Amino acid sequence: MSKVLTVFGATGKQGGSVVQTILADKKLSSEFTIRAVSRDINKPAAKELAAKGVEVVAADLSDVDSLASAVQGAHTVFVVTNFWETMSAETEELQGKAVTDAAKAAGVQHIIFSALLNVSEASGGRLTHIVHFDSKARIAQYMRDSGVPCSFVWPGAFMDDFVQYIRKSGDDEYVLALPIDGDKAQMPLFLASADMGKFVKLAIASYPKYVGKDIFAAAAYLTPNQLMREWSEATGKKGKYVQLPEDVFKSHMPPPVAQLIYENMLLMENPGYYANGELAPFLNALDEKPTTWKEFARANQDKW
């Protein structure tokens, strides 16, 4: 009898990637039956999954009662929380704790969580506004303390975001303008919609090798200058990086999140998005390589 893999956020970028990757893997798709969790089982993406024979169930991370049935009988549970939905780190933390409690009560044998760095701690109290990183780190600690075997996949900086960040300046040049050193900041680039599942698959297929451990999910570290050089090579368009002063950068951001996004950029200089953690051990262990920045830029050049 196959084991149940419950996937939260199954119609989103990260959860959707997990579902598609497991479905495409002959061995794991025979070993696991996927239970896709969505708040709205009538949305098109949920119906598409159902049409593929995937069990789709309704549950909400803020509805404790709905979580019990979503994880009941599951061997493995993939959890992703979304700070940006509520803009509340406290709400996100409560959601993460609630699903952990439900998984423990149901006897789940493996939680895989989309986690991030506790930046307040790692920066020695210098960067304290990246609340959506800290909240995920606190959830991860709660999971560790719960006694349920857990693995943690840390998604890198989303490549998709740079579609907005790289802007045309003048007739024939494109500019990436951020408040960080173009040669020192290290950005671990990652295409979540295509590649989150590849790293989660590593945790599932290698179980229990990564229990209690962090998996850094990114294709490569690139500096801003490297990023723009590769972008130009991929698109054939002229591009450059410009370092902005703090006030100028923040003036382009919505006031409620300006400091958060500014510090999020500074993080990539020091202490580092993964606190200088290496990518090679995980990249070398994958059986499917992640999308590179050049590949993404080439495939999406019509967006610039």
Long-range contacts (C-beta under 8 A, 24 or more apart in sequence): 2-30, 2-31, 2-32, 2-33, 3-31, 3-32, 3-33, 3-74, 3-75, 3-76, 4-32, 4-33, 4-34, 4-35, 4-73, 4-74, 4-75, 4-76, 5-32, 5-33, 5-34, 5-35, 5-74, 5-75, 5-76, 5-77, 5-78, 5-204, 6-35, 6-37, 6-70, 6-71, 6-74, 6-76, 6-77, 6-78, 7-34, 7-35, 7-36, 7-37, 7-77, 7-78, 8-37, 8-59, 8-61, 8-70, 8-77, 8-78, 8-79, 8-80, 8-99, 9-37, 9-80, 9-82, 10-34, 10-36, 10-37, 10-38, 10-46, 10-49, 10-54, 10-56, 11-36, 11-38, 11-43, 11-45, 11-46, 11-49, 12-80, 12-82, 13-192, 13-193, 13-196, 14-80, 14-114, 14-155, 14-192, 14-193, 14-196, 15-78, 15-80, 15-196, 16-45, 16-193, 17-192, 17-193, 17-194, 17-195, 17-196, 17-197, 17-198, 17-200, 18-78, 18-196, 18-197, 18-200, 18-201, 19-49, 19-54, 19-197, 20-197, 21-196, 21-197, 21-198, 21-200, 21-201, 21-288, 22-197, 22-201, 22-204, 23-52, 23-54, 25-201, 25-205, 27-205, 28-201, 28-204, 28-205, 32-75, 32-76, 32-204, 35-70, 35-74, 37-70, 61-95, 61-96, 61-98, 61-99, 62-91, 62-94, 62-95, 62-98, 64-98, 64-102, 67-98, 67-99, 67-102, 68-102, 68-105, 68-106, 70-102, 71-99, 71-102, 71-103, 71-106, 71-108, 72-106, 73-106, 74-103, 74-106, 74-108, 75-108, 75-109, 75-110, 76-108, 76-109, 76-110, 76-111, 76-112, 76-204, 76-207, 77-103, 77-108, 77-110, 77-111, 77-112, 78-112, 78-113, 78-114, 78-200, 79-111, 79-112, 79-113, 79-114, 80-113, 80-114, 81-114, 81-135, 81-136, 81-139, 83-131, 83-132, 83-135, 83-136, 84-132, 87-256, 87-257, 89-131, 89-132, 89-134, 89-135, 90-135, 92-132, 92-135, 92-136, 92-139, 93-135, 93-138, 93-139, 96-135, 96-136, 96-138, 96-139, 96-142, 96-143, 97-139, 97-142, 100-139, 100-142, 100-143, 100-146, 100-148, 101-146, 103-146, 103-148, 104-146, 104-147, 104-148, 108-148, 109-148, 109-149, 110-148, 110-149, 110-150, 110-151, 110-203, 110-204, 110-207, 110-208, 110-211, 111-143, 111-148, 111-149, 111-150, 111-151, 112-150, 112-151, 112-152, 112-153, 112-200, 112-203, 112-204, 113-139, 113-140, 113-143, 113-150, 113-151, 113-152, 113-153, 114-153, 114-154, 114-155, 114-196, 115-139, 115-140, 115-152, 115-153, 115-154, 115-214, 116-154, 116-155, 117-154, 117-267, 117-273, 117-274, 117-275, 119-263, 119-267, 119-271, 122-271, 122-275, 123-267, 123-270, 123-271, 127-263, 127-266, 127-267, 128-263, 129-259, 129-260, 129-262, 129-263, 130-260, 130-263, 130-264, 130-267, 131-260, 132-260, 133-264, 133-267, 144-212, 149-208, 149-211, 149-212, 150-211, 150-212, 151-203, 151-207, 151-210, 151-211, 151-212, 151-213, 151-215, 152-213, 152-214, 152-215, 153-196, 153-199, 153-200, 153-203, 153-214, 153-215, 153-217, 154-214, 154-215, 154-216, 154-217, 154-274, 155-190, 155-192, 155-196, 155-217, 155-218, 156-187, 156-188, 156-189, 156-190, 156-216, 156-217, 156-218, 156-219, 156-273, 157-187, 157-188, 157-189, 157-190, 157-218, 157-268, 157-273, 158-190, 158-191, 158-192, 159-189, 159-190, 159-191, 159-291, 159-293, 159-296, 160-191, 160-192, 160-193, 162-227, 163-300, 163-303, 163-304, 166-228, 166-231, 166-239, 166-304, 168-304, 172-237, 172-238, 173-238, 173-239, 173-240, 174-231, 174-237, 174-238, 174-239, 174-240, 174-304, 175-239, 175-240, 175-241, 175-242, 176-224, 176-227, 176-228, 176-231, 176-239, 176-240, 176-241, 176-242, 177-241, 177-242, 177-243, 177-244, 177-249, 178-224, 178-241, 178-243, 178-244, 178-249, 178-265, 179-243, 179-244, 179-245, 179-246, 179-248, 179-249, 179-262, 179-265, 179-266, 180-224, 180-243, 180-265, 180-266, 180-268, 180-269, 181-224, 181-243, 181-269, 182-223, 182-224, 182-225, 182-241, 182-243, 183-223, 183-225, 184-223, 184-269, 185-223, 185-224, 185-265, 185-268, 185-269, 186-221, 186-222, 186-223, 186-268, 186-269, 186-272, 186-273, 187-221, 187-222, 187-223, 187-224, 187-227, 187-268, 187-273, 188-216, 188-218, 188-219, 188-220, 188-221, 188-273, 188-274, 188-279, 189-218, 189-219, 189-220, 189-221, 189-222, 189-227, 189-293, 189-296, 190-217, 190-218, 190-219, 190-290, 191-219, 191-290, 191-291, 191-296, 194-290, 194-291, 195-219, 195-290, 195-291, 198-286, 198-288, 198-289, 198-290, 199-282, 199-286, 199-290, 201-287, 201-288, 202-282, 202-285, 202-286, 206-285, 214-277, 215-282, 216-274, 216-277, 216-278, 216-279, 216-282, 217-282, 217-290, 218-274, 218-279, 218-290, 219-279, 219-283, 219-289, 219-290, 219-291, 219-292, 219-293, 220-279, 220-292, 220-293, 221-279, 222-293, 227-293, 230-293, 230-294, 230-297, 231-293, 231-297, 233-294, 234-293, 234-294, 234-295, 234-297, 234-298, 234-301, 235-297, 235-298, 235-301, 235-304, 236-301, 237-301, 237-304
